[in-house]
């Protein structure tokens, strides 16, 4: 019973963390795309558009890396909970 509850807690934190990181990435990328559209429509400056496009690409990379690191940390936390906290109680 205790093991099931602790695994559910770790899983819940993992899901919430993934949602928060993904939402941050999506919102940031949407804001950059809106800015890129405004830059294209008003100034016709390809350099500004290219810089914003680079920022969008970098934000995709940062969001992906953040998700991978968070998932890895949560897997390690789950292993820690299973071995150090749950195992002595069994």
C-alpha positions as CSV (number, residue, x, y, z in Angstrom):
1,X,0.0,0.0,0.0
2,X,2.7,2.5,1.0
3,X,4.8,1.7,-2.1
4,X,1.8,2.3,-4.4
5,X,1.1,5.7,-2.8
6,X,4.7,6.9,-3.0
7,X,5.0,5.8,-6.6
8,X,1.8,7.7,-7.4
9,X,3.2,10.8,-5.7
10,X,6.5,10.6,-7.8
11,X,4.4,10.0,-10.9
12,X,2.1,13.0,-10.2
13,X,5.1,15.3,-9.6
14,X,6.6,14.1,-12.9
15,X,3.5,14.8,-14.9
16,X,3.0,18.2,-13.3
17,X,6.7,19.1,-14.0
18,X,6.5,18.0,-17.6
19,X,3.3,20.1,-18.1
20,X,4.9,23.2,-16.6
21,X,8.1,22.9,-18.6
22,X,6.2,22.2,-21.9
23,X,3.8,25.1,-21.2
24,X,6.7,27.4,-20.7
25,X,8.3,26.3,-23.9
26,X,5.1,26.5,-25.9
27,X,4.2,30.0,-24.6
28,X,7.7,31.3,-25.3
29,X,7.8,29.9,-28.8
30,X,4.4,31.3,-29.6
31,X,5.5,34.8,-28.4
32,X,8.6,34.6,-30.6
33,X,6.5,33.5,-33.6
34,X,4.1,36.4,-33.1
35,X,7.1,38.8,-32.9
36,X,8.6,37.3,-36.0
37,X,5.3,37.8,-37.9
38,X,5.1,41.5,-36.8
39,X,8.7,42.0,-37.8
40,X,8.0,40.5,-41.3
41,X,4.9,42.6,-41.8
42,X,6.2,45.9,-40.7
43,X,9.9,46.2,-41.6
44,X,10.6,43.6,-44.2
45,X,13.9,43.2,-42.5
46,X,15.2,39.7,-43.1
47,X,17.9,40.0,-40.5
48,X,15.4,40.6,-37.7
49,X,13.3,37.7,-38.9
50,X,16.4,35.4,-39.1
51,X,17.4,36.4,-35.5
52,X,13.9,35.6,-34.2
53,X,13.9,32.3,-36.1
54,X,17.2,31.4,-34.4
55,X,15.7,32.2,-31.0
56,X,12.7,30.0,-31.8
57,X,15.1,27.1,-32.7
58,X,17.1,27.7,-29.5
59,X,14.0,27.7,-27.4
60,X,12.9,24.4,-28.9
61,X,16.3,23.0,-27.9
62,X,16.3,24.4,-24.4
63,X,12.7,23.1,-23.8
64,X,13.7,19.6,-25.0
65,X,16.8,19.5,-22.9
66,X,14.9,20.7,-19.9
67,X,12.3,18.0,-20.3
68,X,14.9,15.3,-20.7
69,X,16.8,16.5,-17.6
70,X,13.6,16.7,-15.5
71,X,12.5,13.3,-16.6
72,X,15.9,11.8,-15.7
73,X,15.9,13.5,-12.3
74,X,12.4,12.2,-11.6
75,X,13.4,8.7,-12.6
76,X,16.4,9.0,-10.2
77,X,14.0,10.3,-7.5
78,X,11.7,7.3,-8.1
79,X,14.6,4.9,-7.8
80,X,15.8,6.6,-4.6
81,X,12.3,6.5,-3.1
82,X,12.0,2.8,-4.0
83,X,15.3,1.7,-2.6
84,X,16.0,4.0,0.3
85,X,12.5,4.8,1.7
86,X,10.3,1.9,0.7
87,X,12.7,-1.0,0.9
88,X,13.5,-0.6,4.6
89,X,9.8,-0.4,5.4
90,X,9.0,-3.7,3.6
